[in-house]
Amino acid sequence: MKLQAARMKQSMSRVAHCIDNGPMEGFWGILKREMYYGYKFTSREQLAQTISDYIYYYNYQRLQRRLSVMTPMEFHQQYAKAA
């Protein structure tokens, strides 16, 4: 299969439910706005590392109002304690 050969995974959203992809589209929009637009990358490796670094920042350092001014990981840990 072409996806396996390219080491890619098929989308897991439900058929005819485009709303399933909304949160991920929102994340990529934030990523592009905050760390991609206006920057020049000299290699694919540099871009991949920058994206990886941003994802770490987003999850562990970037405060979000919609999560009661916590990082996603802080919010997740609070949620896990309450469950």
Secondary structure per residue as TSV (DSSP state, phi and psi in degrees):
chain	resnum	aa	ss	phi	psi
A	1	M	-	360.0	141.3
A	2	K	H	-61.7	-39.4
A	3	L	H	-62.8	-44.3
A	4	Q	H	-64.3	-41.7
A	5	A	H	-61.6	-32.7
A	6	A	T	-90.6	4.1
A	7	R	T	55.2	47.3
A	8	M	-	-118.3	157.8
A	9	K	-	-111.5	143.7
A	10	Q	-	-73.3	148.4
A	11	S	-	-56.7	143.2
A	12	M	-	-104.0	7.1
A	13	S	S	-71.6	155.4
A	14	R	-	-74.1	147.8
A	15	V	T	-61.4	134.1
A	16	A	T	65.5	23.7
A	17	H	-	-127.2	70.8
A	18	C	G	-61.1	-21.4
A	19	I	G	-64.3	-22.5
A	20	D	G	-58.2	-29.8
A	21	N	G	-89.4	-5.6
A	22	G	H	-55.3	-50.6
A	23	P	H	-60.0	-38.9
A	24	M	H	-70.0	-39.8
A	25	E	H	-61.4	-40.2
A	26	G	H	-61.9	-43.5
A	27	F	H	-60.8	-47.2
A	28	W	H	-63.1	-34.3
A	29	G	H	-63.7	-42.9
A	30	I	H	-64.3	-45.5
A	31	L	H	-57.6	-47.9
A	32	K	I	-63.5	-40.7
A	33	R	I	-67.7	-40.1
A	34	E	I	-88.8	-26.2
A	35	M	I	-134.5	-1.8
A	36	Y	I	-112.6	-54.4
A	37	Y	T	-61.8	132.6
A	38	G	T	89.8	-5.3
A	39	Y	-	-107.3	150.6
A	40	K	-	-111.3	130.5
A	41	F	-	-111.9	134.0
A	42	T	S	-93.7	-10.4
A	43	S	S	-155.1	161.1
A	44	R	H	-63.0	-38.7
A	45	E	H	-62.7	-41.9
A	46	Q	H	-62.7	-43.4
A	47	L	H	-62.7	-46.1
A	48	A	H	-61.3	-42.0
A	49	Q	H	-66.6	-39.6
A	50	T	H	-64.1	-41.1
A	51	I	H	-64.0	-44.6
A	52	S	H	-59.9	-44.6
A	53	D	H	-62.2	-39.9
A	54	Y	H	-66.7	-41.1
A	55	I	H	-61.3	-40.5
A	56	Y	H	-61.4	-49.0
A	57	Y	H	-56.5	-46.7
A	58	Y	H	-59.5	-43.2
A	59	N	H	-79.4	-33.0
A	60	Y	H	-113.6	-13.9
A	61	Q	T	-129.8	-26.4
A	62	R	-	-82.0	111.3
A	63	L	-	-72.2	144.5
A	64	Q	B	-131.6	125.7
A	65	R	G	-58.0	-41.3
A	66	R	G	-67.7	-10.7
A	67	L	G	-110.4	35.2
A	68	S	T	57.3	41.2
A	69	V	S	55.0	48.8
A	70	M	B	-126.7	165.6
A	71	T	-	-79.2	161.8
A	72	P	H	-56.6	-38.1
A	73	M	H	-70.5	-38.5
A	74	E	H	-62.0	-44.3
A	75	F	H	-62.2	-43.7
A	76	H	H	-61.3	-42.1
A	77	Q	H	-66.3	-39.3
A	78	Q	H	-61.4	-44.0
A	79	Y	H	-63.6	-41.5
A	80	A	H	-66.4	-36.5
A	81	K	H	-65.1	-38.6
A	82	A	H	-74.2	-23.1
A	83	A	-	-78.2	360.0
